[in-house]
Amino acid sequence: MNEPTYTPNTTLAFIDILGFKSMLSNKPLPEIVDTINSILHFDNSADYKKMLPTLNTKLISDSFIVYAQLRDANHVTAFYVYLLSVIANVHKLGKVMTRGYVSNGEHYFNDEMWISPVFLEAYLGEQYTAIYPRVVIGELAIVHANNLSNNFISPGFFSKDTDGQWFMNYMQCIGNNYKPNVTNIIADINSKGLEPGLFSHKDAILFGFTYEKKHFKKYNWLANYHNDYINKCVNTVDNSRFLIDIDQYSNEVLETTNRN
């Protein structure tokens, strides 16, 4: 067995695809394969590797793992914009959502084994800190990113939740409006994908409210995040088209609970 490679300053995201296990139990295999292929289709990491050669991704059942060694400001931008884009596209699928955690630390690995403190912290962070369908940025990842790119973890690509946790503001990429270009990220501020992206994200949340009532708290968090982003950051002729009437679904859940 080859000796594991040691990378002492690895940034790693562990992302759980919520709803995937249910699909394994309830959906025919071709539909599951289609969903996996959809997720993999968003993994355009080959383009990002031109900016960030150490970028690696793994999809293991219902877990998506992204890791790299970030050594300068461009690396930081490439890693997080890539991650934001993948998360945004997964959330538009309609039947799954994401929850995860990003950390920074030591990582030993080869093709046969991982001995990885950074993976363990990210895994436990997803389990016990993320709570909602959000990808939280841990303190070690924040410090490392901000050391390389001054004040990078700040409002914009990231949001600070009511519990003080910074999380990936993936709605910034809901229109597929950021693309890698070898040395930098190109932003399309007039992206034609914005309105379709907002409608897809809305439909995904409404699907959850309608068919996944047992996960109401998760979809309620998503709906509030969705509406808050639109109210603060979207400027169209009629923003109300994209908003979700959260009270309607809250009342439906309350009525169902009272009947039971």
Phi and psi in degrees as GROMACS dihedral restraints (atoms count N, CA, C in turn):
[ dihedral_restraints ]
;  ai    aj    ak    al  type     phi  dphi    fc
    3     4     5     6     1   -69.1    20    10
    4     5     6     7     1   147.7    20    10
    6     7     8     9     1   -64.4    20    10
    7     8     9    10     1   137.8    20    10
    9    10    11    12     1   -62.9    20    10
   10    11    12    13     1   145.1    20    10
   12    13    14    15     1   -73.8    20    10
   13    14    15    16     1   137.8    20    10
   15    16    17    18     1  -108.3    20    10
   16    17    18    19     1   121.5    20    10
   18    19    20    21     1  -125.2    20    10
   19    20    21    22     1   104.2    20    10
   21    22    23    24     1   -74.6    20    10
   22    23    24    25     1   -16.0    20    10
   24    25    26    27     1  -128.9    20    10
   25    26    27    28     1    66.9    20    10
   27    28    29    30     1  -102.0    20    10
   28    29    30    31     1   131.4    20    10
   30    31    32    33     1   -96.5    20    10
   31    32    33    34     1   125.9    20    10
   33    34    35    36     1  -134.5    20    10
   34    35    36    37     1   134.0    20    10
   36    37    38    39     1  -111.5    20    10
   37    38    39    40     1   126.9    20    10
   39    40    41    42     1  -107.9    20    10
   40    41    42    43     1   117.7    20    10
   42    43    44    45     1  -123.3    20    10
   43    44    45    46     1   120.5    20    10
   45    46    47    48     1   -89.8    20    10
   46    47    48    49     1   131.9    20    10
   48    49    50    51     1   -92.6    20    10
   49    50    51    52     1    96.7    20    10
   51    52    53    54     1   -69.3    20    10
   52    53    54    55     1   133.9    20    10
   54    55    56    57     1   101.9    20    10
   55    56    57    58     1   -11.9    20    10
   57    58    59    60     1   -70.9    20    10
   58    59    60    61     1   -39.5    20    10
   60    61    62    63     1   -63.3    20    10
   61    62    63    64     1   -37.8    20    10
   63    64    65    66     1   -63.0    20    10
   64    65    66    67     1   -38.9    20    10
   66    67    68    69     1   -63.0    20    10
   67    68    69    70     1   -38.0    20    10
   69    70    71    72     1   -61.9    20    10
   70    71    72    73     1   -31.9    20    10
   72    73    74    75     1   -85.2    20    10
   73    74    75    76     1   -30.3    20    10
   75    76    77    78     1  -116.4    20    10
   76    77    78    79     1   -11.0    20    10
   78    79    80    81     1  -112.1    20    10
   79    80    81    82     1   148.5    20    10
   81    82    83    84     1   -66.0    20    10
   82    83    84    85     1   151.2    20    10
   84    85    86    87     1   -55.7    20    10
   85    86    87    88     1   -42.6    20    10
   87    88    89    90     1   -58.4    20    10
   88    89    90    91     1   -36.0    20    10
   90    91    92    93     1   -68.8    20    10
   91    92    93    94     1   -38.9    20    10
   93    94    95    96     1   -63.4    20    10
   94    95    96    97     1   -43.4    20    10
   96    97    98    99     1   -61.7    20    10
   97    98    99   100     1   -40.5    20    10
   99   100   101   102     1   -60.5    20    10
  100   101   102   103     1   -41.7    20    10
  102   103   104   105     1   -65.0    20    10
  103   104   105   106     1   -43.9    20    10
  105   106   107   108     1   -60.8    20    10
  106   107   108   109     1   -44.0    20    10
  108   109   110   111     1   -63.2    20    10
  109   110   111   112     1   -35.2    20    10
  111   112   113   114     1   -63.4    20    10
  112   113   114   115     1   -43.2    20    10
  114   115   116   117     1   -64.4    20    10
  115   116   117   118     1   -44.8    20    10
  117   118   119   120     1   -66.5    20    10
  118   119   120   121     1   -29.3    20    10
  120   121   122   123     1   -61.7    20    10
  121   122   123   124     1   -30.4    20    10
  123   124   125   126     1   -76.8    20    10
  124   125   126   127     1   -13.8    20    10
  126   127   128   129     1   -81.9    20    10
  127   128   129   130     1    74.5    20    10
  129   130   131   132     1   -90.2    20    10
  130   131   132   133     1    46.9    20    10
  132   133   134   135     1   -64.9    20    10
  133   134   135   136     1   -22.8    20    10
  135   136   137   138     1   -59.5    20    10
  136   137   138   139     1   -36.8    20    10
  138   139   140   141     1   -69.3    20    10
  139   140   141   142     1   -40.1    20    10
  141   142   143   144     1   -72.4    20    10
  142   143   144   145     1   -26.8    20    10
  144   145   146   147     1   -65.4    20    10
  145   146   147   148     1   -17.8    20    10
  147   148   149   150     1   -69.1    20    10
  148   149   150   151     1   -29.9    20    10
  150   151   152   153     1   -88.7    20    10
  151   152   153   154     1   -32.5    20    10
  153   154   155   156     1  -134.9    20    10
  154   155   156   157     1    84.3    20    10
  156   157   158   159     1   -59.7    20    10
  157   158   159   160     1   -24.4    20    10
  159   160   161   162     1   -87.2    20    10
  160   161   162   163     1     3.7    20    10
  162   163   164   165     1   -64.7    20    10
  163   164   165   166     1   129.7    20    10
  165   166   167   168     1  -133.1    20    10
  166   167   168   169     1   144.8    20    10
  168   169   170   171     1  -133.5    20    10
  169   170   171   172     1   148.6    20    10
  171   172   173   174     1  -141.2    20    10
  172   173   174   175     1   134.6    20    10
  174   175   176   177     1  -112.9    20    10
  175   176   177   178     1   110.0    20    10
  177   178   179   180     1  -118.0    20    10
  178   179   180   181     1   102.3    20    10
  180   181   182   183     1    54.5    20    10
  181   182   183   184     1  -112.0    20    10
  183   184   185   186     1  -101.6    20    10
  184   185   186   187     1    19.1    20    10
  186   187   188   189     1  -122.1    20    10
  187   188   189   190     1   132.3    20    10
  189   190   191   192     1  -113.7    20    10
  190   191   192   193     1   123.6    20    10
  192   193   194   195     1  -119.8    20    10
  193   194   195   196     1   129.5    20    10
  195   196   197   198     1  -127.2    20    10
  196   197   198   199     1   129.8    20    10
  198   199   200   201     1  -148.4    20    10
  199   200   201   202     1   153.4    20    10
  201   202   203   204     1  -166.1    20    10
  202   203   204   205     1   164.3    20    10
  204   205   206   207     1  -100.9    20    10
  205   206   207   208     1   113.8    20    10
  207   208   209   210     1   -95.2    20    10
  208   209   210   211     1   119.0    20    10
  210   211   212   213     1  -119.8    20    10
  211   212   213   214     1    -8.4    20    10
  213   214   215   216     1  -153.9    20    10
  214   215   216   217     1   178.9    20    10
  216   217   218   219     1   -63.2    20    10
  217   218   219   220     1   -38.3    20    10
  219   220   221   222     1   -64.1    20    10
  220   221   222   223     1   -37.1    20    10
  222   223   224   225     1   -62.0    20    10
  223   224   225   226     1   -42.9    20    10
  225   226   227   228     1   -60.5    20    10
  226   227   228   229     1   -47.4    20    10
  228   229   230   231     1   -61.2    20    10
  229   230   231   232     1   -46.9    20    10
  231   232   233   234     1   -61.1    20    10
  232   233   234   235     1   -44.9    20    10
  234   235   236   237     1   -61.9    20    10
  235   236   237   238     1   -49.6    20    10
  237   238   239   240     1   -77.0    20    10
  238   239   240   241     1   -34.2    20    10
  240   241   242   243     1   -68.0    20    10
  241   242   243   244     1   -39.3    20    10
  243   244   245   246     1   -58.6    20    10
  244   245   246   247     1   -48.6    20    10
  246   247   248   249     1   -62.2    20    10
  247   248   249   250     1   -44.2    20    10
  249   250   251   252     1   -59.4    20    10
  250   251   252   253     1   -42.2    20    10
  252   253   254   255     1   -66.2    20    10
  253   254   255   256     1   -42.3    20    10
  255   256   257   258     1   -63.4    20    10
  256   257   258   259     1   -47.5    20    10
  258   259   260   261     1   -59.8    20    10
  259   260   261   262     1   -45.0    20    10
  261   262   263   264     1   -58.9    20    10
  262   263   264   265     1   -44.1    20    10
  264   265   266   267     1   -70.4    20    10
  265   266   267   268     1   -36.0    20    10
  267   268   269   270     1   -62.0    20    10
  268   269   270   271     1   -41.1    20    10
  270   271   272   273     1   -69.5    20    10
  271   272   273   274     1   -16.4    20    10
  273   274   275   276     1   -87.7    20    10
  274   275   276   277     1    -4.8    20    10
  276   277   278   279     1   -64.7    20    10
  277   278   279   280     1   -36.3    20    10
  279   280   281   282     1   108.2    20    10
  280   281   282   283     1   -20.7    20    10
  282   283   284   285     1  -128.2    20    10
  283   284   285   286     1     0.4    20    10
  285   286   287   288     1  -137.8    20    10
  286   287   288   289     1   160.8    20    10
  288   289   290   291     1  -143.3    20    10
  289   290   291   292     1   174.2    20    10
  291   292   293   294     1  -120.0    20    10
  292   293   294   295     1   152.5    20    10
  294   295   296   297     1  -146.3    20    10
  295   296   297   298     1   134.6    20    10
  297   298   299   300     1  -165.1    20    10
  298   299   300   301     1  -172.2    20    10
  300   301   302   303     1  -154.1    20    10
  301   302   303   304     1   140.7    20    10
  303   304   305   306     1  -116.1    20    10
  304   305   306   307     1   131.1    20    10
  306   307   308   309     1  -133.1    20    10
  307   308   309   310     1   179.2    20    10
  309   310   311   312     1  -141.3    20    10
  310   311   312   313     1   134.9    20    10
  312   313   314   315     1   170.4    20    10
  313   314   315   316     1  -155.9    20    10
  315   316   317   318     1   -81.7    20    10
  316   317   318   319     1   142.0    20    10
  318   319   320   321     1  -144.6    20    10
  319   320   321   322     1   115.3    20    10
  321   322   323   324     1  -106.7    20    10
  322   323   324   325     1   131.9    20    10
  324   325   326   327     1  -159.3    20    10
  325   326   327   328     1   154.0    20    10
  327   328   329   330     1  -148.1    20    10
  328   329   330   331     1  -169.4    20    10
  330   331   332   333     1   -67.7    20    10
  331   332   333   334     1   -18.2    20    10
  333   334   335   336     1  -106.1    20    10
  334   335   336   337     1   -20.8    20    10
  336   337   338   339     1  -156.6    20    10
  337   338   339   340     1   156.0    20    10
  339   340   341   342     1  -123.3    20    10
  340   341   342   343     1   131.3    20    10
  342   343   344   345     1  -122.0    20    10
  343   344   345   346     1    96.3    20    10
  345   346   347   348     1  -138.1    20    10
  346   347   348   349     1    97.6    20    10
  348   349   350   351     1   -58.3    20    10
  349   350   351   352     1   -35.0    20    10
  351   352   353   354     1   -69.7    20    10
  352   353   354   355     1   -36.8    20    10
  354   355   356   357     1   -64.4    20    10
  355   356   357   358     1   -43.5    20    10
  357   358   359   360     1   -61.6    20    10
  358   359   360   361     1   -43.7    20    10
  360   361   362   363     1   -64.2    20    10
  361   362   363   364     1   -41.4    20    10
  363   364   365   366     1   -66.1    20    10
  364   365   366   367     1   -40.4    20    10
  366   367   368   369     1   -62.2    20    10
  367   368   369   370     1   -47.1    20    10
  369   370   371   372     1   -68.9    20    10
  370   371   372   373     1   -34.4    20    10
  372   373   374   375     1   -63.4    20    10
  373   374   375   376     1   -39.7    20    10
  375   376   377   378     1   -63.1    20    10
  376   377   378   379     1   -39.7    20    10
  378   379   380   381     1   -70.6    20    10
  379   380   381   382     1   -41.4    20    10
  381   382   383   384     1  -117.9    20    10
  382   383   384   385     1   -14.8    20    10
  384   385   386   387     1  -110.3    20    10
  385   386   387   388     1   -41.1    20    10
  387   388   389   390     1   -61.6    20    10
  388   389   390   391     1   -48.4    20    10
  390   391   392   393     1    63.8    20    10
  391   392   393   394     1   -59.8    20    10
  393   394   395   396     1   -94.6    20    10
  394   395   396   397     1   175.8    20    10
  396   397   398   399     1   -74.5    20    10
  397   398   399   400     1    66.4    20    10
  399   400   401   402     1  -136.8    20    10
  400   401   402   403     1   155.3    20    10
  402   403   404   405     1  -108.2    20    10
  403   404   405   406     1   108.7    20    10
  405   406   407   408     1   -84.2    20    10
  406   407   408   409     1   142.2    20    10
  408   409   410   411     1   -98.8    20    10
  409   410   411   412     1   113.8    20    10
  411   412   413   414     1   -71.8    20    10
  412   413   414   415     1   162.8    20    10
  414   415   416   417     1   -59.8    20    10
  415   416   417   418     1   -39.5    20    10
  417   418   419   420     1   -64.5    20    10
  418   419   420   421     1   -39.2    20    10
  420   421   422   423     1   -69.0    20    10
  421   422   423   424     1   -37.8    20    10
  423   424   425   426     1   -61.4    20    10
  424   425   426   427     1   -48.8    20    10
  426   427   428   429     1   -61.3    20    10
  427   428   429   430     1   -45.3    20    10
  429   430   431   432     1   -64.4    20    10
  430   431   432   433     1   -45.6    20    10
  432   433   434   435     1   -62.7    20    10
  433   434   435   436     1   -43.7    20    10
  435   436   437   438     1   -70.8    20    10
  436   437   438   439     1   -27.1    20    10
  438   439   440   441     1   -68.3    20    10
  439   440   441   442     1   -33.7    20    10
  441   442   443   444     1   -86.1    20    10
  442   443   444   445     1   -33.0    20    10
  444   445   446   447     1  -138.2    20    10
  445   446   447   448     1   101.7    20    10
  447   448   449   450     1   -49.0    20    10
  448   449   450   451     1   122.1    20    10
  450   451   452   453     1    58.4    20    10
  451   452   453   454     1    35.1    20    10
  453   454   455   456     1   -67.2    20    10
  454   455   456   457     1   -43.4    20    10
  456   457   458   459     1   -80.6    20    10
  457   458   459   460     1    89.6    20    10
  459   460   461   462     1  -154.5    20    10
  460   461   462   463     1   171.8    20    10
  462   463   464   465     1   -53.9    20    10
  463   464   465   466     1   136.0    20    10
  465   466   467   468     1   141.7    20    10
  466   467   468   469     1   -96.5    20    10
  468   469   470   471     1   -72.6    20    10
  469   470   471   472     1   -10.1    20    10
  471   472   473   474     1  -132.4    20    10
  472   473   474   475     1   154.7    20    10
  474   475   476   477     1  -130.9    20    10
  475   476   477   478     1   152.0    20    10
  477   478   479   480     1  -105.2    20    10
  478   479   480   481     1   121.9    20    10
  480   481   482   483     1   -81.2    20    10
  481   482   483   484     1   172.9    20    10
  483   484   485   486     1   -65.8    20    10
  484   485   486   487     1   -19.6    20    10
  486   487   488   489     1   -92.3    20    10
  487   488   489   490     1     7.7    20    10
  489   490   491   492     1    89.2    20    10
  490   491   492   493     1    -3.1    20    10
  492   493   494   495     1   -83.4    20    10
  493   494   495   496     1   134.7    20    10
  495   496   497   498     1   -81.5    20    10
  496   497   498   499     1   137.0    20    10
  498   499   500   501     1  -137.8    20    10
  499   500   501   502     1   162.5    20    10
  501   502   503   504     1   -68.7    20    10
  502   503   504   505     1   119.6    20    10
  504   505   506   507     1   -87.1    20    10
  505   506   507   508     1    72.4    20    10
  507   508   509   510     1   -69.3    20    10
  508   509   510   511     1   -15.3    20    10
  510   511   512   513     1   -60.5    20    10
  511   512   513   514     1   -21.5    20    10
  513   514   515   516     1   -61.3    20    10
  514   515   516   517     1   -23.2    20    10
  516   517   518   519     1  -113.2    20    10
  517   518   519   520     1    16.0    20    10
  519   520   521   522     1   -67.0    20    10
  520   521   522   523     1   -21.4    20    10
  522   523   524   525     1   -97.5    20    10
  523   524   525   526     1    13.1    20    10
  525   526   527   528     1    50.8    20    10
  526   527   528   529     1    47.9    20    10
  528   529   530   531     1  -101.4    20    10
  529   530   531   532     1     8.9    20    10
  531   532   533   534     1  -123.9    20    10
  532   533   534   535     1   131.1    20    10
  534   535   536   537     1  -133.7    20    10
  535   536   537   538     1   139.5    20    10
  537   538   539   540     1   -76.0    20    10
  538   539   540   541     1   147.3    20    10
  540   541   542   543     1  -141.8    20    10
  541   542   543   544     1    61.9    20    10
  543   544   545   546     1    67.0    20    10
  544   545   546   547     1   -60.9    20    10
  546   547   548   549     1  -111.7    20    10
  547   548   549   550     1   -12.0    20    10
  549   550   551   552     1  -155.6    20    10
  550   551   552   553     1   176.3    20    10
  552   553   554   555     1  -102.4    20    10
  553   554   555   556     1   129.4    20    10
  555   556   557   558     1   -96.2    20    10
  556   557   558   559     1   126.9    20    10
  558   559   560   561     1  -103.2    20    10
  559   560   561   562     1   128.8    20    10
  561   562   563   564     1  -102.3    20    10
  562   563   564   565     1    96.4    20    10
  564   565   566   567     1   -72.2    20    10
  565   566   567   568     1   -15.1    20    10
  567   568   569   570     1  -110.9    20    10
  568   569   570   571     1    34.2    20    10
  570   571   572   573     1   -57.3    20    10
  571   572   573   574     1   130.9    20    10
  573   574   575   576     1   -74.8    20    10
  574   575   576   577     1    -6.9    20    10
  576   577   578   579     1   -85.1    20    10
  577   578   579   580     1    -7.3    20    10
  579   580   581   582     1   -62.7    20    10
  580   581   582   583     1   -55.7    20    10
  582   583   584   585     1   -64.2    20    10
  583   584   585   586     1   -46.1    20    10
  585   586   587   588     1   -58.8    20    10
  586   587   588   589     1   -37.0    20    10
  588   589   590   591     1   -64.6    20    10
  589   590   591   592     1   -42.4    20    10
  591   592   593   594     1   -65.1    20    10
  592   593   594   595     1   -41.2    20    10
  594   595   596   597     1   -65.2    20    10
  595   596   597   598     1   -40.9    20    10
  597   598   599   600     1   -63.7    20    10
  598   599   600   601     1   -41.7    20    10
  600   601   602   603     1   -65.3    20    10
  601   602   603   604     1   -41.9    20    10
  603   604   605   606     1   -60.8    20    10
  604   605   606   607     1   -47.6    20    10
  606   607   608   609     1   -60.9    20    10
  607   608   609   610     1   -37.1    20    10
  609   610   611   612     1   -63.5    20    10
  610   611   612   613     1   -40.4    20    10
  612   613   614   615     1   -70.4    20    10
  613   614   615   616     1   -40.8    20    10
  615   616   617   618     1   -63.8    20    10
  616   617   618   619     1   -35.8    20    10
  618   619   620   621     1   -59.0    20    10
  619   620   621   622     1   -45.1    20    10
  621   622   623   624     1   -63.8    20    10
  622   623   624   625     1   -43.9    20    10
  624   625   626   627     1   -59.9    20    10
  625   626   627   628     1   -35.7    20    10
  627   628   629   630     1   -83.3    20    10
  628   629   630   631     1   -41.6    20    10
  630   631   632   633     1  -113.6    20    10
  631   632   633   634     1    -8.6    20    10
  633   634   635   636     1  -125.8    20    10
  634   635   636   637     1    52.8    20    10
  636   637   638   639     1   -61.3    20    10
  637   638   639   640     1   -26.3    20    10
  639   640   641   642     1   -67.3    20    10
  640   641   642   643     1   -17.6    20    10
  642   643   644   645     1  -108.1    20    10
  643   644   645   646     1    31.3    20    10
  645   646   647   648     1   -55.3    20    10
  646   647   648   649     1   -41.4    20    10
  648   649   650   651     1   -61.3    20    10
  649   650   651   652     1   -39.0    20    10
  651   652   653   654     1   -66.6    20    10
  652   653   654   655     1   -46.0    20    10
  654   655   656   657     1   -71.0    20    10
  655   656   657   658     1   -29.7    20    10
  657   658   659   660     1   -65.1    20    10
  658   659   660   661     1   -41.4    20    10
  660   661   662   663     1   -61.3    20    10
  661   662   663   664     1   -44.8    20    10
  663   664   665   666     1   -61.6    20    10
  664   665   666   667     1   -42.0    20    10
  666   667   668   669     1   -63.9    20    10
  667   668   669   670     1   -41.5    20    10
  669   670   671   672     1   -65.0    20    10
  670   671   672   673     1   -41.4    20    10
  672   673   674   675     1   -62.0    20    10
  673   674   675   676     1   -45.3    20    10
  675   676   677   678     1   -57.7    20    10
  676   677   678   679     1   -52.4    20    10
  678   679   680   681     1   -64.8    20    10
  679   680   681   682     1   -40.6    20    10
  681   682   683   684     1   -63.1    20    10
  682   683   684   685     1   -41.8    20    10
  684   685   686   687     1   -63.4    20    10
  685   686   687   688     1   -45.2    20    10
  687   688   689   690     1   -63.0    20    10
  688   689   690   691     1   -44.4    20    10
  690   691   692   693     1   -64.2    20    10
  691   692   693   694     1   -32.7    20    10
  693   694   695   696     1   -93.8    20    10
  694   695   696   697     1   -30.1    20    10
  696   697   698   699     1  -124.1    20    10
  697   698   699   700     1   -11.6    20    10
  699   700   701   702     1  -106.1    20    10
  700   701   702   703     1   134.6    20    10
  702   703   704   705     1  -130.6    20    10
  703   704   705   706     1    92.6    20    10
  705   706   707   708     1  -122.6    20    10
  706   707   708   709     1   177.6    20    10
  708   709   710   711     1   -60.5    20    10
  709   710   711   712     1   -36.7    20    10
  711   712   713   714     1  -146.0    20    10
  712   713   714   715     1    89.6    20    10
  714   715   716   717     1   -65.2    20    10
  715   716   717   718     1   -22.2    20    10
  717   718   719   720     1   -61.5    20    10
  718   719   720   721     1   -22.1    20    10
  720   721   722   723     1   -59.7    20    10
  721   722   723   724     1   -30.6    20    10
  723   724   725   726     1   -96.4    20    10
  724   725   726   727     1   -13.3    20    10
  726   727   728   729     1   -78.3    20    10
  727   728   729   730     1   153.9    20    10
  729   730   731   732     1  -110.2    20    10
  730   731   732   733     1   131.9    20    10
  732   733   734   735     1   -81.4    20    10
  733   734   735   736     1    87.4    20    10
  735   736   737   738     1   -65.0    20    10
  736   737   738   739     1   -37.5    20    10
  738   739   740   741     1   -58.7    20    10
  739   740   741   742     1   -37.5    20    10
  741   742   743   744     1   -57.8    20    10
  742   743   744   745     1   -46.5    20    10
  744   745   746   747     1   -77.0    20    10
  745   746   747   748     1   -29.8    20    10
  747   748   749   750     1   -64.2    20    10
  748   749   750   751     1   -42.0    20    10
  750   751   752   753     1   -67.0    20    10
  751   752   753   754     1   -36.9    20    10
  753   754   755   756     1   -63.5    20    10
  754   755   756   757     1   -42.5    20    10
  756   757   758   759     1   -65.9    20    10
  757   758   759   760     1   -40.7    20    10
  759   760   761   762     1   -63.0    20    10
  760   761   762   763     1   -42.3    20    10
  762   763   764   765     1   -65.0    20    10
  763   764   765   766     1   -40.0    20    10
  765   766   767   768     1   -64.1    20    10
  766   767   768   769     1   -41.5    20    10
  768   769   770   771     1   -64.4    20    10
  769   770   771   772     1   -41.6    20    10
  771   772   773   774     1   -66.0    20    10
  772   773   774   775     1   -36.7    20    10
  774   775   776   777     1   -66.9    20    10
  775   776   777   778     1   -33.2    20    10
